[in-house]
Amino acid sequence: MKILVFIILSLASPILLEQESNKGKIENLNKLKQRLESTIKIKQDSLILINQRIDRLTQEDMFSKLKAQPEGMVFKATVSMSGKIRKENNPNSVILTLVNQSDTVLLTDFIGEYWIVNKGPYFGYINDMYINKTPELKHIKMLLLNVVGEWQ
């Protein structure tokens, strides 16, 4: 009987050691995983701050350009329907802010189907379909398109 108990313990001992060894490995790997996740979170937060700074500098640059425009080169317009001011002149670009019907915005240039627009602290692009087309604005748009056509 003693021999049988000894044999069972002898066989079970390596299995128990193997389980203990794996348990320690798992704990070490989990600690490493937590440290990596923490480092990634810090890097992601840093990236967010850098992107915010880039956006702020871009907005400041657009504001400086607006202030540098000759007085006659900034045009007031009203919004014809609720729309979006975007970061770039394409429909998939990041939305900076929303505008409501009858809001007043400042326009400085026309590129493609988009106006360069200022509303409050936001500078970006708004699609032409959101702007009321007064006769004066239609004339300005044609002048801008003609100037671009002459440069090409």
C-alpha positions as CSV (number, residue, x, y, z in Angstrom):
1,M,0.0,0.0,0.0
2,K,2.8,2.4,0.9
3,I,4.4,1.7,-2.5
4,L,1.1,2.5,-4.3
5,V,0.8,5.8,-2.4
6,F,4.4,6.6,-3.2
7,I,3.9,5.8,-6.9
8,I,0.7,8.0,-7.1
9,L,2.5,10.9,-5.4
10,S,5.5,10.5,-7.7
11,L,3.3,10.6,-10.7
12,A,1.2,13.5,-9.4
13,S,4.1,15.6,-8.3
14,P,5.3,16.7,-11.8
15,I,1.8,17.4,-12.9
16,L,1.3,19.7,-9.8
17,L,4.6,21.4,-10.5
18,E,3.7,21.9,-14.1
19,Q,0.4,23.5,-13.1
20,E,2.1,25.8,-10.6
21,S,4.6,26.7,-13.2
22,N,1.9,27.6,-15.7
23,K,0.0,29.5,-13.1
24,G,3.1,31.7,-12.5
25,K,3.6,32.2,-16.2
26,I,0.0,33.2,-16.6
27,E,0.3,35.7,-13.8
28,N,3.5,37.2,-15.3
29,L,1.9,37.4,-18.7
30,N,-1.2,39.2,-17.2
31,K,1.1,41.7,-15.5
32,L,2.9,42.3,-18.7
33,K,-0.4,42.7,-20.5
34,Q,-1.5,45.3,-18.0
35,R,1.7,47.3,-18.4
36,L,1.4,47.3,-22.2
37,E,-2.3,48.3,-22.0
38,S,-1.3,51.2,-19.7
39,T,1.5,52.3,-22.0
40,I,-0.9,52.1,-25.0
41,K,-3.5,54.2,-23.2
42,I,-0.9,56.9,-22.4
43,K,0.2,57.0,-26.0
44,Q,-3.4,57.2,-27.3
45,D,-4.1,60.1,-24.9
46,S,-0.9,61.8,-26.2
47,L,-2.0,61.3,-29.7
48,I,-5.4,62.8,-28.9
49,L,-3.8,65.9,-27.4
50,I,-1.5,66.3,-30.5
51,N,-4.5,66.0,-32.8
52,Q,-6.3,68.6,-30.8
53,R,-3.3,70.9,-31.0
54,I,-3.1,70.5,-34.8
55,D,-6.8,71.3,-35.1
56,R,-6.5,74.4,-32.9
57,L,-3.5,75.6,-35.0
58,T,-5.4,75.0,-38.2
59,Q,-8.3,77.0,-36.9
60,E,-6.0,79.8,-35.8
61,D,-4.4,79.8,-39.3
62,M,-7.8,80.0,-40.9
63,F,-8.8,82.8,-38.6
64,S,-5.6,84.7,-39.4
65,K,-6.3,84.3,-43.1
66,L,-9.9,85.6,-42.6
67,K,-8.6,88.7,-40.7
68,A,-6.0,89.3,-43.5
69,Q,-8.7,89.3,-46.2
70,P,-9.5,92.7,-47.7
71,E,-12.7,94.0,-46.3
72,G,-14.6,93.3,-49.5
73,M,-13.5,89.6,-49.7
74,V,-15.6,88.4,-46.8
75,F,-19.2,87.8,-47.6
76,K,-22.2,87.4,-45.2
77,A,-24.6,84.7,-46.2
78,T,-27.5,82.8,-44.6
79,V,-27.9,79.1,-44.3
80,S,-30.8,77.7,-46.3
81,M,-31.2,74.5,-44.3
82,S,-29.5,72.8,-41.4
83,G,-26.1,71.6,-42.4
84,K,-22.6,70.8,-41.3
85,I,-19.3,72.8,-41.3
86,R,-16.6,70.2,-42.0
87,K,-12.8,70.1,-41.5
88,E,-12.2,69.5,-45.2
89,N,-14.1,70.0,-48.4
90,N,-15.6,66.6,-48.8
91,P,-18.7,64.9,-47.4
92,N,-16.7,62.3,-45.4
93,S,-14.7,64.8,-43.5
94,V,-14.9,65.4,-39.8
95,I,-17.8,67.6,-38.7
96,L,-16.7,70.7,-36.8
97,T,-20.1,72.1,-36.0
98,L,-23.7,72.2,-37.1
99,V,-25.5,75.2,-38.6
100,N,-29.2,75.9,-38.5
101,Q,-31.5,77.3,-41.1
102,S,-31.3,81.1,-41.2
103,D,-27.9,81.2,-39.4
104,T,-25.5,83.9,-40.7
105,V,-22.1,82.7,-41.7
106,L,-19.0,84.4,-43.3
107,L,-17.8,83.1,-46.6
108,T,-14.3,83.8,-48.0
109,D,-13.8,81.5,-51.0
110,F,-15.4,78.8,-53.1
111,I,-13.5,75.6,-53.9
112,G,-15.2,72.8,-55.8
113,E,-18.7,72.6,-54.3
114,Y,-17.7,74.0,-51.0
115,W,-17.4,77.5,-49.5
116,I,-14.7,78.3,-47.0
117,V,-16.8,79.4,-44.0
118,N,-16.6,81.0,-40.6
119,K,-19.2,80.6,-37.9
120,G,-18.2,81.7,-34.4
121,P,-15.0,80.0,-33.5
122,Y,-15.3,77.5,-36.3
123,F,-13.6,77.7,-39.7
124,G,-14.1,75.0,-42.3
125,Y,-16.1,74.1,-45.3
126,I,-19.8,74.0,-46.1
127,N,-21.4,72.6,-49.1
128,D,-22.9,75.1,-51.5
129,M,-26.3,73.5,-51.2
130,Y,-26.7,74.8,-47.6
131,I,-26.2,78.4,-48.6
132,N,-29.0,80.8,-49.7
133,K,-28.1,81.9,-53.2
134,T,-28.8,85.6,-53.3
135,P,-28.1,87.4,-56.6
136,E,-25.1,89.0,-55.0
137,L,-23.7,85.7,-53.8
138,K,-24.3,84.0,-57.2
139,H,-22.3,86.9,-58.8
140,I,-19.5,86.5,-56.3
141,K,-19.4,82.8,-56.9
142,M,-19.2,83.3,-60.7
143,L,-16.3,85.8,-60.1
144,L,-14.5,83.3,-57.9
145,L,-15.0,80.5,-60.4
146,N,-13.8,82.7,-63.3
147,V,-10.6,83.7,-61.3
148,V,-9.9,80.1,-60.7
149,G,-10.5,79.3,-64.4
150,E,-8.0,82.0,-65.4
151,W,-5.3,80.5,-63.1
152,Q,-5.7,77.0,-64.6
